[in-house]
Amino acid sequence: MEAASEILRQLRLRNITGIIVIDFINMSEHTHEADILTFMKKEARHDFQKVHIYEFTKLGLLEMTREKRGMSLRECLK
């Protein structure tokens, strides 16, 4: 849960958008996937961008999208 929270924080902080694939390394049980999915969906509601969190793939990767509005951190620094 700590990693999921930090991922969402970094996505907001850096204004990262597009298709995002997250690999939660060393997740020993598939039952944890449902917990993380629920947590991510709940926490994503606080994001100012439109976020869609999809299911885990067969390979254990979480797919999500984040809509782009405004400039990213990299674009601001140019």
C-alpha positions as CSV (number, residue, x, y, z in Angstrom):
1,M,0.0,0.0,0.0
2,E,2.9,2.3,0.7
3,A,4.3,1.8,-2.8
4,A,0.9,2.4,-4.3
5,S,0.5,5.6,-2.4
6,E,4.0,6.8,-3.4
7,I,3.3,6.0,-7.1
8,L,0.2,8.1,-7.2
9,R,2.0,10.9,-5.3
10,Q,4.8,10.9,-7.9
11,L,2.4,10.8,-10.8
12,R,0.7,14.0,-9.4
13,L,3.9,15.7,-8.5
14,R,5.6,15.2,-11.9
15,N,2.3,15.5,-13.8
16,I,3.0,12.2,-15.6
17,T,0.2,11.4,-18.1
18,G,-0.7,8.8,-20.7
19,I,-0.8,5.0,-20.4
20,I,1.0,3.9,-17.2
21,V,2.0,0.3,-16.4
22,I,3.0,-0.5,-12.9
23,D,4.8,-3.6,-11.8
24,F,4.4,-4.3,-8.1
25,I,7.5,-6.5,-7.7
26,N,7.5,-9.4,-5.2
27,M,3.7,-9.4,-4.6
28,S,3.5,-13.0,-3.3
29,E,-0.3,-13.5,-3.3
30,H,-2.8,-12.6,-6.0
31,T,-5.3,-11.7,-3.2
32,H,-3.2,-8.6,-2.6
33,E,-4.0,-7.5,-6.2
34,A,-7.6,-6.8,-5.2
35,D,-6.6,-4.8,-2.1
36,I,-4.2,-2.7,-4.1
37,L,-6.7,-2.2,-6.9
38,T,-9.3,-1.0,-4.4
39,F,-6.8,1.3,-2.7
40,M,-5.5,2.8,-5.9
41,K,-9.0,3.6,-7.2
42,K,-9.9,5.2,-3.9
43,E,-6.7,7.3,-3.7
44,A,-7.0,8.3,-7.4
45,R,-10.2,10.2,-6.6
46,H,-8.0,12.9,-5.0
47,D,-6.1,13.5,-8.2
48,F,-6.9,16.7,-10.1
49,Q,-6.5,14.8,-13.4
50,K,-8.9,12.2,-14.8
51,V,-7.5,8.8,-13.9
52,H,-8.7,5.4,-15.0
53,I,-7.3,2.4,-13.2
54,Y,-7.9,-0.9,-15.0
55,E,-7.3,-4.5,-13.8
56,F,-4.1,-6.4,-13.3
57,T,-2.8,-8.2,-16.4
58,K,-2.0,-11.9,-16.4
59,L,1.6,-10.9,-15.9
60,G,0.7,-9.0,-12.7
61,L,1.0,-5.5,-14.1
62,L,-1.4,-2.8,-13.2
63,E,-2.6,-0.7,-16.1
64,M,-3.9,2.9,-15.7
65,T,-4.3,6.0,-17.7
66,R,-4.0,9.6,-16.6
67,E,-5.4,12.4,-18.7
68,K,-3.0,15.3,-19.8
69,R,-3.9,18.8,-18.9
70,G,-1.4,21.5,-18.8
71,M,2.4,21.0,-18.9
72,S,4.5,18.3,-17.3
73,L,7.4,19.1,-15.0
74,R,9.9,18.6,-17.9
75,E,8.0,21.0,-20.2
76,C,7.9,23.6,-17.4
77,L,11.7,23.5,-17.0
78,K,12.4,24.1,-20.7
